[in-house]
């Protein structure tokens, strides 16, 4: 087995997803926006990359709802562990146990994430190497490992709400002498202002089609 894309996704229950966006819109509007964004991004990435996409979902008890929402064309595995770091670590452990040689983990709410970026990330994962995609807010939207360079320590004892998560992860790579590729810096969508900024870019920005239309409805722009 070769490449795996670990797609972290949350069931779009109003009030449980995009809570910062919901603060300045509505829980229902924020959930619907996330739902459509995930549907379009999953369709784009799953049919245009050189690896198997596996949806790692949360909450654990929502597998039936996830399949009803996103269909059965991809594999669904529940996220396991307390806290984001443990869930990411366990996802990598699971896919490497399954036999994959290279794996990247990505968020489901990154409009600018493209198949080309995933291809670049996977191609960079030669033995002993890793990769990371910085986000504008100081976190990261993608991290990847070759199975023989997997370093669980990068996920442990990390304050995920801090604005220097990416830099501290890069520092840990350096401490462990792990070579890594840094990918394009991208925006994620956490706040009402984030969505407004992307709507203002119009069709020149990363939001397209029905996602852009729903973003305009949500923001009133």
N, C-alpha and C positions, 0 to 999 in steps of 0.2 A: 504494500500500500504506500502511496506517495504523499500527496498534499491534503491537508484538511483546513477548512475555514470554520472556526468556532464562532458562531453568530449568537451573541448574547442578546436575549430578548425577554421582555416582560409582558405578561398578558395585559391588554389595555383596559383595565378596570378604572373607571372614573374615580379620581381621588387617590389612586395608587401609582399613576405614571405622570411624568412631567408636572410634578407638583409645584415647582417654581413658576412654570408657565401658567399653570392654573390659577395662581395667586392674582394675576392681572387679566385673566380671561374667565373661563369657567372650567371646573373639573371635566365636564362632558366635552367641551370644545378641545381642551388639551389632549384628552384621551383619543378623540376622533382624529386629531392631527397626527398623533403618534401612530395610531393604527394604520392610517393611509401611508405615512412615511415608511413604516416597516414593510408593508405589502409591496410597495414599489421598489424599495431597496433590495428586498429579498429576491424579487423577480429579476432584477438587474444583475445581481451578483451571482445567483445560483446557476444562471445559464451562460455565463461568459467568463468563467474562471477555470483554471486547470486543476481543480481540487474538489473534493466532496465537501459540501456545506452541511454542517450539522447545527441545528438550532438548539442551543442550551437555554432552557426557559425557566422562568420563575413566575409564580409560586409552584412548588413541586406538585400540588394536587390539581393542576390545571391542564394536564396532558390532553384530555378529551376536548376541552375548549380550545386549546392551541391547534389541534388537528382540524377542528371545525372551522377555525379562523384561517389558518394558513395552508390547509390541505395536507395531503400525505405524500407529496413528491420528495420531501426531504425528511431526514431522520430527526426525531425529537428526543432529547435527553434532558432530564431535570438538572438544574444547577444544585450543587450540594455543598453545604458548609455554612458556617456562621460568618457573615461579613463578606464584602466583595473580594478581598484578597484571597481568602480561603476558597471561594467559589471559582475564581479564575485559576488558581493553582490546581484544584481538583479537576477542572475541565481539561487542562493540559495533561495531567496524569492519565485521565481516562482515554484520551485519543491516542496517546503514545502507547498505552497498554493495548489498545485495539490494533496497533501495528503501523500507524502513520509515521512517516519519517520527518515530515515538516508540518508545522501547524502555526497558524496565525489566529489570534483572537481579536474580534472587532465588536464595537458597539453597533446597535441597530438604529441609531439616531444621528448618523453622520451624513448629511446630504452630499458632501463633496467626495465621499468614498466611492471609488470607481473600480471596475475590474482591472484596469491597468495598474492601479496602485497595489491591488492584491497580488497581481502577477509579479510585479517588481519585488514585493515583500517575500513571496514564496521563493522566487528565483535566487534571492540573496541568502537564503538559509542553507548555505553549505555546511558541512560538518564543523561543529565548534562555534557556529555563528548565531547571532540573534538579530532582531530588527525591532524598531519602534517608530510609531507615527505620532509626533507631538500634536497636541491640541492647543488652540490659541489661549485657552484658559489656564494653561500650565499643567494640565493632565496629559493623557495620551488616549488616542482612539484606537490604536492597534499595537499589539505586541506579539512577537513571534519567536519561535525557537526551532532549531534542528533538535531531534530527539536526544542527541548526545551532548547538546549544550544547554538543555533545560535546567534552569536555576530557580528552584522554588523560593529561594531567599528574597528574590525581588518583589514577592508578593506579601512577605511577612513583616509585621510590625510597621505598617505603612499607614500614615494618616491620609486617607483618600480625599478628604475635603480640602486639603491644602493646595496652594497654587504652585507648588514646586514638585509635584509628584513625578513628572517626567524627568526633571533634572536629577532628583534623588535616585530614580531607577537607573538612569544613565551612570550615575556615580557608582551604583552597585555593580553594574556591568564592568566598569573599570576596576573596581576592587577585586573582582573575580577573574580579571584578565579575559573577559569575553568580548570578542570583536562583534560589532553591531553595525547595521545600516540604519541611518536616520532617513525617514521618508518625508514626503511633503507635509508641511504644517497645515492643518485643517480646523475649521470651526465645528463645534457641536451646537446643539440647540437645547439650551436649558431654560432660558428666560424669555419673557415677552419681547425684550429689547433685541435678543438674538434673532428672533423671528422677524421683527420689524426691519432689522438690518438686511436680512436676506431678501425680504420682499422688495425693499428699495432697489435692489440690484436687478429686479425683474428677470427676464429670460437670460440675462447675461450671468446671473448667479447660479448656484447649484440647485435651487428649487425649480422643478419642472412640472408641467402638466397639472394633474389634479392636486398634487402636493402644493404647488404654488397657488392654485386657485383657493384651496382651503386655508392656506396661510393668509391670503388677502382677506378672506372672510373673517378669520380669527382676529386679525389686527385692525380691520376696517380701513386698510390702505388701498 
